[in-house]
């Protein structure tokens, strides 16, 4: 992955470089203001968190991928739980069997 510091555009890939420098190929010097971004491993999270990528950081002349973690909102947690909640309601309130619920789901696809 690359960053173009001229336009502060990230993430970019080899094809993006070729769009601005059609004769460029892997191994050639990068265009002025372009830098390779060192990839890092995303953090480990639990089921109530998500991670996302921020702008790369520059340290000692090297751009490095940056990850951040945040807690899921109640709305996001509810959306994740919605299929389980719906299935429970269909079984307990409506009285459907698992086979009937699966049939409904297949019919919606």
Chimera marker file (.cmm) of the C-alpha trace (Angstrom):
<marker_set name="trace">
<marker id="1" x="0.000" y="0.000" z="0.000" r="1" g="1" b="0" radius="0.5"/>
<marker id="2" x="1.081" y="3.568" z="-0.635" r="1" g="1" b="0" radius="0.5"/>
<marker id="3" x="0.302" y="7.114" z="0.416" r="1" g="1" b="0" radius="0.5"/>
<marker id="4" x="0.457" y="10.158" z="-1.858" r="1" g="1" b="0" radius="0.5"/>
<marker id="5" x="1.451" y="12.982" z="0.464" r="1" g="1" b="0" radius="0.5"/>
<marker id="6" x="0.839" y="15.551" z="-2.289" r="1" g="1" b="0" radius="0.5"/>
<marker id="7" x="-2.910" y="14.919" z="-2.089" r="1" g="1" b="0" radius="0.5"/>
<marker id="8" x="-2.899" y="13.136" z="1.292" r="1" g="1" b="0" radius="0.5"/>
<marker id="9" x="-4.582" y="10.160" z="-0.399" r="1" g="1" b="0" radius="0.5"/>
<marker id="10" x="-4.441" y="6.749" z="1.257" r="1" g="1" b="0" radius="0.5"/>
<marker id="11" x="-4.631" y="3.816" z="0.711" r="1" g="1" b="0" radius="0.5"/>
<marker id="12" x="-3.255" y="3.579" z="-2.793" r="1" g="1" b="0" radius="0.5"/>
<marker id="13" x="-2.006" y="0.581" z="-4.726" r="1" g="1" b="0" radius="0.5"/>
<marker id="14" x="0.377" y="-0.098" z="-7.638" r="1" g="1" b="0" radius="0.5"/>
<marker id="15" x="-2.423" y="0.501" z="-10.168" r="1" g="1" b="0" radius="0.5"/>
<marker id="16" x="-2.942" y="3.982" z="-8.703" r="1" g="1" b="0" radius="0.5"/>
<marker id="17" x="0.712" y="4.781" z="-9.302" r="1" g="1" b="0" radius="0.5"/>
<marker id="18" x="0.379" y="3.581" z="-12.900" r="1" g="1" b="0" radius="0.5"/>
<marker id="19" x="-2.530" y="5.968" z="-13.421" r="1" g="1" b="0" radius="0.5"/>
<marker id="20" x="-0.300" y="8.975" z="-12.664" r="1" g="1" b="0" radius="0.5"/>
<marker id="21" x="2.902" y="7.433" z="-14.076" r="1" g="1" b="0" radius="0.5"/>
<marker id="22" x="1.898" y="4.955" z="-16.830" r="1" g="1" b="0" radius="0.5"/>
<marker id="23" x="5.483" y="3.774" z="-17.407" r="1" g="1" b="0" radius="0.5"/>
<marker id="24" x="6.006" y="2.951" z="-13.706" r="1" g="1" b="0" radius="0.5"/>
<marker id="25" x="6.429" y="-0.690" z="-12.707" r="1" g="1" b="0" radius="0.5"/>
<marker id="26" x="7.155" y="-2.457" z="-9.438" r="1" g="1" b="0" radius="0.5"/>
<marker id="27" x="10.726" y="-1.820" z="-8.345" r="1" g="1" b="0" radius="0.5"/>
<marker id="28" x="10.925" y="1.622" z="-9.983" r="1" g="1" b="0" radius="0.5"/>
<marker id="29" x="11.329" y="4.681" z="-7.773" r="1" g="1" b="0" radius="0.5"/>
<marker id="30" x="8.000" y="6.035" z="-6.553" r="1" g="1" b="0" radius="0.5"/>
<marker id="31" x="6.684" y="9.325" z="-7.913" r="1" g="1" b="0" radius="0.5"/>
<marker id="32" x="7.569" y="12.417" z="-5.901" r="1" g="1" b="0" radius="0.5"/>
<marker id="33" x="5.529" y="12.572" z="-2.696" r="1" g="1" b="0" radius="0.5"/>
<marker id="34" x="4.548" y="8.899" z="-2.806" r="1" g="1" b="0" radius="0.5"/>
<marker id="35" x="5.665" y="6.527" z="-0.059" r="1" g="1" b="0" radius="0.5"/>
<marker id="36" x="5.196" y="2.854" z="0.715" r="1" g="1" b="0" radius="0.5"/>
<marker id="37" x="3.193" y="2.160" z="3.873" r="1" g="1" b="0" radius="0.5"/>
<marker id="38" x="4.399" y="-0.700" z="6.045" r="1" g="1" b="0" radius="0.5"/>
<marker id="39" x="1.521" y="-2.985" z="6.928" r="1" g="1" b="0" radius="0.5"/>
<marker id="40" x="0.902" y="-3.959" z="10.543" r="1" g="1" b="0" radius="0.5"/>
<marker id="41" x="-1.265" y="-6.639" z="12.071" r="1" g="1" b="0" radius="0.5"/>
<marker id="42" x="-4.711" y="-5.429" z="13.142" r="1" g="1" b="0" radius="0.5"/>
<marker id="43" x="-5.315" y="-5.564" z="16.895" r="1" g="1" b="0" radius="0.5"/>
<marker id="44" x="-7.116" y="-8.396" z="18.623" r="1" g="1" b="0" radius="0.5"/>
<marker id="45" x="-10.615" y="-7.393" z="19.656" r="1" g="1" b="0" radius="0.5"/>
<marker id="46" x="-13.551" y="-8.886" z="21.534" r="1" g="1" b="0" radius="0.5"/>
<marker id="47" x="-17.147" y="-9.305" z="20.370" r="1" g="1" b="0" radius="0.5"/>
<marker id="48" x="-18.161" y="-5.810" z="21.525" r="1" g="1" b="0" radius="0.5"/>
<marker id="49" x="-15.395" y="-3.976" z="19.666" r="1" g="1" b="0" radius="0.5"/>
<marker id="50" x="-14.324" y="-3.184" z="16.142" r="1" g="1" b="0" radius="0.5"/>
<marker id="51" x="-11.063" y="-1.989" z="14.709" r="1" g="1" b="0" radius="0.5"/>
<marker id="52" x="-10.538" y="0.475" z="11.919" r="1" g="1" b="0" radius="0.5"/>
<marker id="53" x="-7.614" y="1.944" z="10.075" r="1" g="1" b="0" radius="0.5"/>
<marker id="54" x="-6.522" y="5.529" z="10.519" r="1" g="1" b="0" radius="0.5"/>
<marker id="55" x="-4.066" y="7.577" z="8.477" r="1" g="1" b="0" radius="0.5"/>
<marker id="56" x="-0.556" y="6.104" z="8.489" r="1" g="1" b="0" radius="0.5"/>
<marker id="57" x="1.977" y="7.512" z="10.921" r="1" g="1" b="0" radius="0.5"/>
<marker id="58" x="5.424" y="8.706" z="9.924" r="1" g="1" b="0" radius="0.5"/>
<marker id="59" x="8.357" y="7.809" z="12.169" r="1" g="1" b="0" radius="0.5"/>
<marker id="60" x="12.019" y="7.819" z="11.171" r="1" g="1" b="0" radius="0.5"/>
<marker id="61" x="11.092" y="8.343" z="7.521" r="1" g="1" b="0" radius="0.5"/>
<marker id="62" x="8.815" y="5.277" z="7.381" r="1" g="1" b="0" radius="0.5"/>
<marker id="63" x="5.029" y="5.381" z="7.025" r="1" g="1" b="0" radius="0.5"/>
<marker id="64" x="3.287" y="2.684" z="9.047" r="1" g="1" b="0" radius="0.5"/>
<marker id="65" x="-0.286" y="1.477" z="9.100" r="1" g="1" b="0" radius="0.5"/>
<marker id="66" x="-2.241" y="2.595" z="12.193" r="1" g="1" b="0" radius="0.5"/>
<marker id="67" x="-5.201" y="0.770" z="13.738" r="1" g="1" b="0" radius="0.5"/>
<marker id="68" x="-7.664" y="2.033" z="16.330" r="1" g="1" b="0" radius="0.5"/>
<marker id="69" x="-10.227" y="0.136" z="18.411" r="1" g="1" b="0" radius="0.5"/>
<marker id="70" x="-13.627" y="1.320" z="19.585" r="1" g="1" b="0" radius="0.5"/>
<marker id="71" x="-16.581" y="-0.192" z="21.375" r="1" g="1" b="0" radius="0.5"/>
<marker id="72" x="-19.611" y="-1.049" z="19.255" r="1" g="1" b="0" radius="0.5"/>
<marker id="73" x="-22.621" y="1.176" z="19.827" r="1" g="1" b="0" radius="0.5"/>
<marker id="74" x="-25.818" y="-0.321" z="21.208" r="1" g="1" b="0" radius="0.5"/>
<marker id="75" x="-27.368" y="0.099" z="17.755" r="1" g="1" b="0" radius="0.5"/>
<marker id="76" x="-24.533" y="-1.915" z="16.178" r="1" g="1" b="0" radius="0.5"/>
<marker id="77" x="-24.800" y="-4.612" z="18.846" r="1" g="1" b="0" radius="0.5"/>
<marker id="78" x="-28.568" y="-4.821" z="18.285" r="1" g="1" b="0" radius="0.5"/>
<marker id="79" x="-28.051" y="-5.192" z="14.524" r="1" g="1" b="0" radius="0.5"/>
<marker id="80" x="-25.573" y="-8.024" z="15.064" r="1" g="1" b="0" radius="0.5"/>
<marker id="81" x="-27.962" y="-9.743" z="17.465" r="1" g="1" b="0" radius="0.5"/>
<marker id="82" x="-31.068" y="-9.146" z="15.273" r="1" g="1" b="0" radius="0.5"/>
<marker id="83" x="-31.046" y="-12.528" z="13.454" r="1" g="1" b="0" radius="0.5"/>
<marker id="84" x="-30.866" y="-14.429" z="16.757" r="1" g="1" b="0" radius="0.5"/>
<marker id="85" x="-33.543" y="-12.234" z="18.330" r="1" g="1" b="0" radius="0.5"/>
<marker id="86" x="-35.826" y="-12.622" z="15.297" r="1" g="1" b="0" radius="0.5"/>
<marker id="87" x="-35.407" y="-16.414" z="15.304" r="1" g="1" b="0" radius="0.5"/>
<marker id="88" x="-36.232" y="-16.558" z="19.038" r="1" g="1" b="0" radius="0.5"/>
<marker id="89" x="-39.366" y="-14.453" z="18.529" r="1" g="1" b="0" radius="0.5"/>
<marker id="90" x="-40.498" y="-16.572" z="15.565" r="1" g="1" b="0" radius="0.5"/>
<marker id="91" x="-40.144" y="-19.699" z="17.704" r="1" g="1" b="0" radius="0.5"/>
<marker id="92" x="-41.645" y="-18.455" z="20.963" r="1" g="1" b="0" radius="0.5"/>
<marker id="93" x="-44.244" y="-15.911" z="19.842" r="1" g="1" b="0" radius="0.5"/>
<marker id="94" x="-45.330" y="-17.284" z="16.466" r="1" g="1" b="0" radius="0.5"/>
<marker id="95" x="-44.531" y="-20.927" z="17.226" r="1" g="1" b="0" radius="0.5"/>
<marker id="96" x="-42.538" y="-21.691" z="14.070" r="1" g="1" b="0" radius="0.5"/>
<marker id="97" x="-40.127" y="-24.606" z="13.928" r="1" g="1" b="0" radius="0.5"/>
<marker id="98" x="-36.500" y="-24.300" z="12.838" r="1" g="1" b="0" radius="0.5"/>
<marker id="99" x="-37.423" y="-25.910" z="9.497" r="1" g="1" b="0" radius="0.5"/>
<marker id="100" x="-40.187" y="-23.363" z="8.939" r="1" g="1" b="0" radius="0.5"/>
<marker id="101" x="-37.860" y="-20.489" z="9.808" r="1" g="1" b="0" radius="0.5"/>
<marker id="102" x="-35.224" y="-21.824" z="7.392" r="1" g="1" b="0" radius="0.5"/>
<marker id="103" x="-37.902" y="-22.074" z="4.697" r="1" g="1" b="0" radius="0.5"/>
<marker id="104" x="-38.834" y="-18.435" z="5.267" r="1" g="1" b="0" radius="0.5"/>
<marker id="105" x="-35.201" y="-17.366" z="5.056" r="1" g="1" b="0" radius="0.5"/>
<marker id="106" x="-34.657" y="-19.295" z="1.790" r="1" g="1" b="0" radius="0.5"/>
<marker id="107" x="-37.774" y="-17.668" z="0.359" r="1" g="1" b="0" radius="0.5"/>
<marker id="108" x="-36.370" y="-14.190" z="1.078" r="1" g="1" b="0" radius="0.5"/>
<marker id="109" x="-33.125" y="-14.829" z="-0.825" r="1" g="1" b="0" radius="0.5"/>
<link id1="1" id2="2" r="1" g="1" b="0" radius="0.2"/>
<link id1="2" id2="3" r="1" g="1" b="0" radius="0.2"/>
<link id1="3" id2="4" r="1" g="1" b="0" radius="0.2"/>
<link id1="4" id2="5" r="1" g="1" b="0" radius="0.2"/>
<link id1="5" id2="6" r="1" g="1" b="0" radius="0.2"/>
<link id1="6" id2="7" r="1" g="1" b="0" radius="0.2"/>
<link id1="7" id2="8" r="1" g="1" b="0" radius="0.2"/>
<link id1="8" id2="9" r="1" g="1" b="0" radius="0.2"/>
<link id1="9" id2="10" r="1" g="1" b="0" radius="0.2"/>
<link id1="10" id2="11" r="1" g="1" b="0" radius="0.2"/>
<link id1="11" id2="12" r="1" g="1" b="0" radius="0.2"/>
<link id1="12" id2="13" r="1" g="1" b="0" radius="0.2"/>
<link id1="13" id2="14" r="1" g="1" b="0" radius="0.2"/>
<link id1="14" id2="15" r="1" g="1" b="0" radius="0.2"/>
<link id1="15" id2="16" r="1" g="1" b="0" radius="0.2"/>
<link id1="16" id2="17" r="1" g="1" b="0" radius="0.2"/>
<link id1="17" id2="18" r="1" g="1" b="0" radius="0.2"/>
<link id1="18" id2="19" r="1" g="1" b="0" radius="0.2"/>
<link id1="19" id2="20" r="1" g="1" b="0" radius="0.2"/>
<link id1="20" id2="21" r="1" g="1" b="0" radius="0.2"/>
<link id1="21" id2="22" r="1" g="1" b="0" radius="0.2"/>
<link id1="22" id2="23" r="1" g="1" b="0" radius="0.2"/>
<link id1="23" id2="24" r="1" g="1" b="0" radius="0.2"/>
<link id1="24" id2="25" r="1" g="1" b="0" radius="0.2"/>
<link id1="25" id2="26" r="1" g="1" b="0" radius="0.2"/>
<link id1="26" id2="27" r="1" g="1" b="0" radius="0.2"/>
<link id1="27" id2="28" r="1" g="1" b="0" radius="0.2"/>
<link id1="28" id2="29" r="1" g="1" b="0" radius="0.2"/>
<link id1="29" id2="30" r="1" g="1" b="0" radius="0.2"/>
<link id1="30" id2="31" r="1" g="1" b="0" radius="0.2"/>
<link id1="31" id2="32" r="1" g="1" b="0" radius="0.2"/>
<link id1="32" id2="33" r="1" g="1" b="0" radius="0.2"/>
<link id1="33" id2="34" r="1" g="1" b="0" radius="0.2"/>
<link id1="34" id2="35" r="1" g="1" b="0" radius="0.2"/>
<link id1="35" id2="36" r="1" g="1" b="0" radius="0.2"/>
<link id1="36" id2="37" r="1" g="1" b="0" radius="0.2"/>
<link id1="37" id2="38" r="1" g="1" b="0" radius="0.2"/>
<link id1="38" id2="39" r="1" g="1" b="0" radius="0.2"/>
<link id1="39" id2="40" r="1" g="1" b="0" radius="0.2"/>
<link id1="40" id2="41" r="1" g="1" b="0" radius="0.2"/>
<link id1="41" id2="42" r="1" g="1" b="0" radius="0.2"/>
<link id1="42" id2="43" r="1" g="1" b="0" radius="0.2"/>
<link id1="43" id2="44" r="1" g="1" b="0" radius="0.2"/>
<link id1="44" id2="45" r="1" g="1" b="0" radius="0.2"/>
<link id1="45" id2="46" r="1" g="1" b="0" radius="0.2"/>
<link id1="46" id2="47" r="1" g="1" b="0" radius="0.2"/>
<link id1="47" id2="48" r="1" g="1" b="0" radius="0.2"/>
<link id1="48" id2="49" r="1" g="1" b="0" radius="0.2"/>
<link id1="49" id2="50" r="1" g="1" b="0" radius="0.2"/>
<link id1="50" id2="51" r="1" g="1" b="0" radius="0.2"/>
<link id1="51" id2="52" r="1" g="1" b="0" radius="0.2"/>
<link id1="52" id2="53" r="1" g="1" b="0" radius="0.2"/>
<link id1="53" id2="54" r="1" g="1" b="0" radius="0.2"/>
<link id1="54" id2="55" r="1" g="1" b="0" radius="0.2"/>
<link id1="55" id2="56" r="1" g="1" b="0" radius="0.2"/>
<link id1="56" id2="57" r="1" g="1" b="0" radius="0.2"/>
<link id1="57" id2="58" r="1" g="1" b="0" radius="0.2"/>
<link id1="58" id2="59" r="1" g="1" b="0" radius="0.2"/>
<link id1="59" id2="60" r="1" g="1" b="0" radius="0.2"/>
<link id1="60" id2="61" r="1" g="1" b="0" radius="0.2"/>
<link id1="61" id2="62" r="1" g="1" b="0" radius="0.2"/>
<link id1="62" id2="63" r="1" g="1" b="0" radius="0.2"/>
<link id1="63" id2="64" r="1" g="1" b="0" radius="0.2"/>
<link id1="64" id2="65" r="1" g="1" b="0" radius="0.2"/>
<link id1="65" id2="66" r="1" g="1" b="0" radius="0.2"/>
<link id1="66" id2="67" r="1" g="1" b="0" radius="0.2"/>
<link id1="67" id2="68" r="1" g="1" b="0" radius="0.2"/>
<link id1="68" id2="69" r="1" g="1" b="0" radius="0.2"/>
<link id1="69" id2="70" r="1" g="1" b="0" radius="0.2"/>
<link id1="70" id2="71" r="1" g="1" b="0" radius="0.2"/>
<link id1="71" id2="72" r="1" g="1" b="0" radius="0.2"/>
<link id1="72" id2="73" r="1" g="1" b="0" radius="0.2"/>
<link id1="73" id2="74" r="1" g="1" b="0" radius="0.2"/>
<link id1="74" id2="75" r="1" g="1" b="0" radius="0.2"/>
<link id1="75" id2="76" r="1" g="1" b="0" radius="0.2"/>
<link id1="76" id2="77" r="1" g="1" b="0" radius="0.2"/>
<link id1="77" id2="78" r="1" g="1" b="0" radius="0.2"/>
<link id1="78" id2="79" r="1" g="1" b="0" radius="0.2"/>
<link id1="79" id2="80" r="1" g="1" b="0" radius="0.2"/>
<link id1="80" id2="81" r="1" g="1" b="0" radius="0.2"/>
<link id1="81" id2="82" r="1" g="1" b="0" radius="0.2"/>
<link id1="82" id2="83" r="1" g="1" b="0" radius="0.2"/>
<link id1="83" id2="84" r="1" g="1" b="0" radius="0.2"/>
<link id1="84" id2="85" r="1" g="1" b="0" radius="0.2"/>
<link id1="85" id2="86" r="1" g="1" b="0" radius="0.2"/>
<link id1="86" id2="87" r="1" g="1" b="0" radius="0.2"/>
<link id1="87" id2="88" r="1" g="1" b="0" radius="0.2"/>
<link id1="88" id2="89" r="1" g="1" b="0" radius="0.2"/>
<link id1="89" id2="90" r="1" g="1" b="0" radius="0.2"/>
<link id1="90" id2="91" r="1" g="1" b="0" radius="0.2"/>
<link id1="91" id2="92" r="1" g="1" b="0" radius="0.2"/>
<link id1="92" id2="93" r="1" g="1" b="0" radius="0.2"/>
<link id1="93" id2="94" r="1" g="1" b="0" radius="0.2"/>
<link id1="94" id2="95" r="1" g="1" b="0" radius="0.2"/>
<link id1="95" id2="96" r="1" g="1" b="0" radius="0.2"/>
<link id1="96" id2="97" r="1" g="1" b="0" radius="0.2"/>
<link id1="97" id2="98" r="1" g="1" b="0" radius="0.2"/>
<link id1="98" id2="99" r="1" g="1" b="0" radius="0.2"/>
<link id1="99" id2="100" r="1" g="1" b="0" radius="0.2"/>
<link id1="100" id2="101" r="1" g="1" b="0" radius="0.2"/>
<link id1="101" id2="102" r="1" g="1" b="0" radius="0.2"/>
<link id1="102" id2="103" r="1" g="1" b="0" radius="0.2"/>
<link id1="103" id2="104" r="1" g="1" b="0" radius="0.2"/>
<link id1="104" id2="105" r="1" g="1" b="0" radius="0.2"/>
<link id1="105" id2="106" r="1" g="1" b="0" radius="0.2"/>
<link id1="106" id2="107" r="1" g="1" b="0" radius="0.2"/>
<link id1="107" id2="108" r="1" g="1" b="0" radius="0.2"/>
<link id1="108" id2="109" r="1" g="1" b="0" radius="0.2"/>
</marker_set>
